[in-house]
């Protein structure tokens, strides 16, 4: 399972997280227990002519093993988080 980290902790440890991502690790950032972002390494072969939108996602999914699993985990975690009441503000 992809490691998760809370938003506040991610802010405090961003440099460390980015070092881990550079080494190939992926992280899911959560806010109030709900996944809001995935931090993943950038492919080394980026170019300016890459496709945008759904085509880009389809291409990324085809070339990145584990991306589909990460997206599946994020969707599953979001549905679990929606089953409970949000925390009280303030």
Phi and psi restraints in degrees (value plus and minus 20) as a CYANA .aco file:
   2 UNK   PHI     -90.1   -50.1
   2 UNK   PSI     113.5   153.5
   3 UNK   PHI     -83.5   -43.5
   3 UNK   PSI     124.9   164.9
   4 UNK   PHI    -135.6   -95.6
   4 UNK   PSI     135.5   175.5
   5 UNK   PHI    -166.4  -126.4
   5 UNK   PSI     119.2   159.2
   6 UNK   PHI     -89.6   -49.6
   6 UNK   PSI     134.3   174.3
   7 UNK   PHI     -79.5   -39.5
   7 UNK   PSI     -64.7   -24.7
   8 UNK   PHI     -82.3   -42.3
   8 UNK   PSI     -65.7   -25.7
   9 UNK   PHI     -85.9   -45.9
   9 UNK   PSI     -56.7   -16.7
  10 UNK   PHI     -82.4   -42.4
  10 UNK   PSI     -59.7   -19.7
  11 UNK   PHI     -81.8   -41.8
  11 UNK   PSI     -63.7   -23.7
  12 UNK   PHI     -90.3   -50.3
  12 UNK   PSI     -49.1    -9.1
  13 UNK   PHI    -137.2   -97.2
  13 UNK   PSI       6.3    46.3
  14 UNK   PHI     -76.4   -36.4
  14 UNK   PSI     -64.5   -24.5
  15 UNK   PHI     -79.8   -39.8
  15 UNK   PSI     -65.5   -25.5
  16 UNK   PHI     -83.1   -43.1
  16 UNK   PSI     -63.1   -23.1
  17 UNK   PHI     -81.5   -41.5
  17 UNK   PSI     -65.3   -25.3
  18 UNK   PHI     -83.5   -43.5
  18 UNK   PSI     -55.5   -15.5
  19 UNK   PHI     -82.8   -42.8
  19 UNK   PSI     -61.2   -21.2
  20 UNK   PHI     -86.6   -46.6
  20 UNK   PSI     -58.4   -18.4
  21 UNK   PHI     -87.5   -47.5
  21 UNK   PSI     -59.7   -19.7
  22 UNK   PHI     -78.8   -38.8
  22 UNK   PSI     -53.1   -13.1
  23 UNK   PHI    -100.1   -60.1
  23 UNK   PSI     -16.9    23.1
  24 UNK   PHI      86.9   126.9
  24 UNK   PSI     -24.3    15.7
  25 UNK   PHI     -98.7   -58.7
  25 UNK   PSI     134.4   174.4
  26 UNK   PHI    -136.8   -96.8
  26 UNK   PSI     127.4   167.4
  27 UNK   PHI    -153.9  -113.9
  27 UNK   PSI     124.7   164.7
  28 UNK   PHI    -129.5   -89.5
  28 UNK   PSI     106.9   146.9
  29 UNK   PHI    -114.8   -74.8
  29 UNK   PSI     113.0   153.0
  30 UNK   PHI    -135.8   -95.8
  30 UNK   PSI     133.6   173.6
  31 UNK   PHI    -151.1  -111.1
  31 UNK   PSI     100.5   140.5
  32 UNK   PHI      34.3    74.3
  32 UNK   PSI      15.4    55.4
  33 UNK   PHI      66.3   106.3
  33 UNK   PSI     -27.4    12.6
  34 UNK   PHI    -121.4   -81.4
  34 UNK   PSI     113.1   153.1
  35 UNK   PHI     -83.9   -43.9
  35 UNK   PSI     114.2   154.2
  36 UNK   PHI    -144.8  -104.8
  36 UNK   PSI     -38.9     1.1
  37 UNK   PHI    -180.2  -140.2
  37 UNK   PSI     133.8   173.8
  38 UNK   PHI    -139.0   -99.0
  38 UNK   PSI     111.1   151.1
  39 UNK   PHI    -123.6   -83.6
  39 UNK   PSI      96.3   136.3
  40 UNK   PHI    -149.9  -109.9
  40 UNK   PSI     136.1   176.1
  41 UNK   PHI     -84.9   -44.9
  41 UNK   PSI     127.8   167.8
  42 UNK   PHI    -104.4   -64.4
  42 UNK   PSI     113.7   153.7
  43 UNK   PHI     -79.7   -39.7
  43 UNK   PSI     122.8   162.8
  44 UNK   PHI     -86.5   -46.5
  44 UNK   PSI     -46.3    -6.3
  45 UNK   PHI    -116.9   -76.9
  45 UNK   PSI      17.4    57.4
  46 UNK   PHI     -83.2   -43.2
  46 UNK   PSI     120.5   160.5
  47 UNK   PHI    -158.0  -118.0
  47 UNK   PSI     145.3   185.3
  48 UNK   PHI     -97.9   -57.9
  48 UNK   PSI     -30.3     9.7
  49 UNK   PHI    -119.1   -79.1
  49 UNK   PSI      -3.7    36.3
  50 UNK   PHI     -90.6   -50.6
  50 UNK   PSI     130.2   170.2
  51 UNK   PHI     -91.2   -51.2
  51 UNK   PSI     138.9   178.9
  52 UNK   PHI    -135.1   -95.1
  52 UNK   PSI     144.4   184.4
  53 UNK   PHI      54.8    94.8
  53 UNK   PSI    -167.2  -127.2
  54 UNK   PHI     -82.2   -42.2
  54 UNK   PSI     -55.8   -15.8
  55 UNK   PHI     -80.7   -40.7
  55 UNK   PSI     -60.3   -20.3
  56 UNK   PHI     -85.8   -45.8
  56 UNK   PSI     -61.2   -21.2
  57 UNK   PHI     -84.3   -44.3
  57 UNK   PSI     -64.0   -24.0
  58 UNK   PHI     -81.1   -41.1
  58 UNK   PSI     -61.8   -21.8
  59 UNK   PHI     -85.8   -45.8
  59 UNK   PSI     -61.5   -21.5
  60 UNK   PHI     -84.5   -44.5
  60 UNK   PSI     -61.9   -21.9
  61 UNK   PHI     -83.2   -43.2
  61 UNK   PSI     -55.7   -15.7
  62 UNK   PHI     -93.2   -53.2
  62 UNK   PSI     -49.1    -9.1
  63 UNK   PHI    -122.1   -82.1
  63 UNK   PSI     -28.4    11.6
  64 UNK   PHI    -135.7   -95.7
  64 UNK   PSI      79.5   119.5
  65 UNK   PHI     -81.8   -41.8
  65 UNK   PSI     115.8   155.8
  66 UNK   PHI      76.6   116.6
  66 UNK   PSI     -37.0     3.0
  67 UNK   PHI     -84.4   -44.4
  67 UNK   PSI     -64.7   -24.7
  68 UNK   PHI     -79.1   -39.1
  68 UNK   PSI     -62.7   -22.7
  69 UNK   PHI     -82.4   -42.4
  69 UNK   PSI     -62.1   -22.1
  70 UNK   PHI     -83.3   -43.3
  70 UNK   PSI     -65.1   -25.1
  71 UNK   PHI     -82.6   -42.6
  71 UNK   PSI     -62.1   -22.1
  72 UNK   PHI     -80.5   -40.5
  72 UNK   PSI     -62.7   -22.7
  73 UNK   PHI     -84.7   -44.7
  73 UNK   PSI     -61.9   -21.9
  74 UNK   PHI     -82.6   -42.6
  74 UNK   PSI     -64.7   -24.7
  75 UNK   PHI     -82.0   -42.0
  75 UNK   PSI     -62.7   -22.7
  76 UNK   PHI     -84.2   -44.2
  76 UNK   PSI     -62.8   -22.8
  77 UNK   PHI     -85.6   -45.6
  77 UNK   PSI     -57.1   -17.1
  78 UNK   PHI     -84.3   -44.3
  78 UNK   PSI     -61.0   -21.0
  79 UNK   PHI     -87.3   -47.3
  79 UNK   PSI     -55.4   -15.4
  80 UNK   PHI     -85.7   -45.7
  80 UNK   PSI     -63.7   -23.7
  81 UNK   PHI     -84.8   -44.8
  81 UNK   PSI     -49.9    -9.9
  82 UNK   PHI     -95.7   -55.7
  82 UNK   PSI     -34.4     5.6
  83 UNK   PHI    -100.3   -60.3
  83 UNK   PSI     -23.0    17.0
  84 UNK   PHI    -145.7  -105.7
  84 UNK   PSI     141.9   181.9
  85 UNK   PHI     -91.4   -51.4
  85 UNK   PSI     123.1   163.1
  86 UNK   PHI     -87.4   -47.4
  86 UNK   PSI     134.5   174.5
  87 UNK   PHI     -87.2   -47.2
  87 UNK   PSI     135.7   175.7
  88 UNK   PHI     -87.8   -47.8
  88 UNK   PSI     116.8   156.8
  89 UNK   PHI    -102.5   -62.5
  89 UNK   PSI     119.7   159.7
